[in-house]
């Protein structure tokens, strides 16, 4: 999952590097925050509508808490209005530590399971040279296409933002974030259809962790004066990202699966979030009514429902544990 998450997050990395190089820092931070919201609400929503997703115990006990902690750390570091190079070093260092920890835990589990060590087949030695050359060529070609596509994406996003009269931050949170999250969409949906439903969930959670720690951390290091964080993203978008991460915990814990109705709820929230951004950027007259409806009814009702569902699952878990003893 670590390799898959790094691979599917490579468009976010390339796009952020281009955005930092062109000094379009709102697109860089909007891309990461928007991608994390997109990954949880839309990708898990669509995937679980196709087939209810299975959640591995490690995701509930380790990965989701780390995703929540990384999201809270981002908010904490940004309270002064910017992500400095020191903040970037802290985030990127945490990404390296998390990667090494996951690799070590994976190797430990393999040793405990007694997995046989596999080595190269002597019969394949003759073709290894050609395979190695082809692999290098594919990697270089893919990197070139990724960088070129990322530059087109950033430049096109700037043109669209100017044409629509909206901020580059809004475009980064929506259009750019959706574009860079397409690998996660394909990976999660294909994994769900193939019956690898735990991979669909783990890929999203790990990608979100790397987006914050590795990609935004590296972007903050490379940005000349750090990455400024506007009051809008600190006061709304990052809290929404944190809320999406926190919402995963009770949903994942209850039965270690994401049911179809929970996926539909995720989709509803992504539609509502995107609609709010559009109404706010256009200063539409219906914005106060929509905001009041969401804050006064939908969000509190969802919170109460998830809390009751979570507490009921904990009671059932405690009863089953007591009965087994």
N, C-alpha and C positions, 0 to 999 in steps of 0.2 A: 504493500500500500504506500510506503514511503516513496518508492520509485514512481509509482503511478501518479501520486499527488504532485511530485516535483514536475513530472512530464506534463500533466494537465494544467499546471500553473505557469508553464513557460510563456504562453501568450501574455499573461499579466506582467511577467518580468520584462519581456521585450518591450511591451507598450510603455511601461513605467520608465524604462531606461531612455526610450525615445522622448517621452514627455519631459523628463528631467533635462535631457540634452537641449531640447527646444524651450526650456524654462516655462513649460505649461504644467505647473505644479498642481493646480486644481484638478486637472485631468488625472494626474498620478494618484492623488489621494482618493479622488472619487472612484477611480477604477478599482482600487482595493476594497474600499468600503462597499461599493455597489456590487462587486462580484461576490463578496461574502453574503450579502443579503439575497442576491440572486440564487446563489448555490443552495442555501437552506430552504427558502420559501418556494422557489420555482422548480429547481431540479429535484429536490426530494419530494415536492408536491406532485410533479408529473410522474416521477418514477413509482411512487407509492400508489398512484391511481392505476397504473398499468398492472402492478402486482404488489401486494403488501410487502414491505421491506423488513428484512431481519436485521437486528442490531446486535453485533458481537458484544460480549460482556466487557471487553477491553475498551471499546468505544465509550460505553456508559461510565466505566470506572476511571478511565484515564484521559482519553482523547477529548471528550466533551468538556470536562472540567478545565483542561488545558486551553481549549478554544475559548471558553468563557474568560479564563484568566488573561489570555492574550488580548482579548477585546477590551477588558477592563484596564489592562496596562496601557493600551493605546490611548484610551480616554484620559488616564492619569497623566501620561507623558505630554499630552496635548493641551492640558489645562492652561499652560502659559501662552497658548496661541500658536505654537510651532513645534515641529519635530526637529530637534537639533542633530548635529552629527553625533554627539554623545548619545542621544536617544536612539539614533540609528544603530550605533555600535551595540547598545544594550539589547535591542530587538534582534539584531543579526546574530549576536552571541547566543541568545536564547534559542534561536533557530538551529544553530550548530549543536548546542547541547541536546536539544530535543531529538535531532536526527541521530546523533551518536547513541542516545539512550534507547531509542526505538530499535536500532540495529543490534545493540547489545542484548536487549530483551528478546529479540527474534532469535538470535543465535542461542541464547540460553534455553528457550522453549524447544528449539530443534534438538539440542543435546538431551533435554529431559525426555523428549518423545522418541529418542533413539533413531532419528532419521539417518538413513545411510548416506555416507559421503559419496558424491558423484564426481567423477573425473572425466576428462576427455576420452572419447572412444578412439583407440589407435587406428581404426579403419577410416576415421574422418580426418586424420592428420593431413592427408594430401590436399583436401579442399579447404583447409583452414585459412591458407594465405589469401585465396580469392574471396572467401567470405569476409575476412577482415578488411580487405580493400573496399569491397562493396559497402560494408557497414559504415566505414569512414566517409565514403562518398555520399551515402544517404544522410548521414548526420550533418555534414557540411552543407549539402543542398537544402536540408530542412531548416538549418539555422539561417541560411541566406534568405529563404522564403519567409521565415518567421520575422526577421528584422525588416524586410521590405514591406510585408503585410502590416506590421505594427506601425511603421511610418505612415503608410497610407491611411490606416485607421485613425491615428492622431491628427493628421492633417485634415482628413475629411470631417472629423468631429469638430475641429475648430471652425471649418466653413459652415457646418450645419448650425452650430451654436450662434454664429454671427447672423446667419440667414433667418433663424427662428427668433432671434432676439432673446435667447436664454443664456444663462451663464455656462461657462465651460465646466463648472462643477456639476451642474445638472446633467449635462451630456455625458460626463465621466461616470456619474452614478447610474445612468440608464443605458444609453446606447453603447458606449465603450465597454462598460462592465458586462453587458449581455454578449457582446462580440468576443471578448476574451474568455468568457466562461463556456463557450461552445464545446471545447474538449471535455469539460466536466459533464456537460449535457449528454454527449455521445457515450462517454465511458459509463456513466451511471445507468442510462437507459439500456444500453447493450448488456451490462452486467445483470440488470434486473431481468431482462428477457431470457438470458442464459441460465437463470437460476442462481447466479452468484450475488444474491441480494445483500449480503453483508459488505461486499466490495463497493456496491453503489453508495452505501451510507459512509463507510470508512473513507472513500475517496473524497467526498464532499467535506467531511470534518477535517481531514488532514490538509486538504487544499486551503481551507480557511485559515488554519494555523500558519501555514507557510506564507500565505498572502500577507498576513500581518507581520510576522516575525522576520521572514527572509526578504520578501519583495519590498515592503514598505521600509524595512530597516535598511536595506541596501540603497534604496532610493534616497533616504534621508542622509546617508553617508556621502553619496555622490552629489547631492544638491549643494550648490555653492554656499548658500546661507540657510540651509535646512528647508523644510517644507512647511509653509504657513498653513494653519488650520483656521478656517473662518468660523465665526460664531454659529453660522447655520449648520455646519457639519458637526460641530461639537455639541450643539444643543438639540439636534434632531437625528441626523443620519447615523452617527456613531451609536447613540442610544438605541436606535432601531436595530442596528447590527448586534448590539449586546442583547437586546430583547430576543432576537432570532436565535442567538446562541443559547440563551437561558431556556427558551421554549423547548429546545431539543431535549433537555434533561428529563422533565416529567414524561414527555411523549416516548422517549427511548426507554425509560425505566419501566413503564407499564407494559409488561409482557415482552420487553426487548423486541419490539416490532413497531412499524409505522403503519397503521391501518389506513384504509382508503379515505375515511372521513377526516382523519388527521392531515392527510396529504391535501385534501380539498381545502381544509382550513389554511394550510400554508399558502396555497395558490391564491386564496381570497386575500390574504394579507399582502402578498406581493402586488396584486392588482390595486389594492387600496393604497399602498405605499407609492407606486408609480403614478397613480391618479393624483395623489396629494402633491407630488413634485410638479406635475404638469399644471395643476390649478394654481399652485403657489408661484411658479415661474411666470404664468400669464396674468397673475393677480385677478383671477376670476371671482365674480360676485358670489359664487356658491361655495367658496373656500371656507368661510366661517361655519356654514351649515354642515359641510362635510366633516370638518375638524371636530365640531361638537358632537356629531353622531358617532364618530370613531372613538373619541375620548370618553364620551358619556355612556355609551352602550356596548359597542362591539368589543373593545379592549377589556373593560372590566368583566364582561360576561365570559369572554374567553379565559381570562385569568382565573376566575372562580371555577369554571368547568375543569380546567387543567389541574388546579389545586385539589379539587374533590377527587378527580380521577387518580391523581398521584397519591393522595392519602389512602384511598381505597386499595391501591396496589400495594402500598407499604404494609397495610394491615393484613392483607391476604398473604404477603410474603412472610410476615412475622408468624402468622398462624401455621403456614406450611413448614416453617423452620422448627417451630415448637412441636408440631406433630411428628416430624422426622426424628426428633430427639427422644 
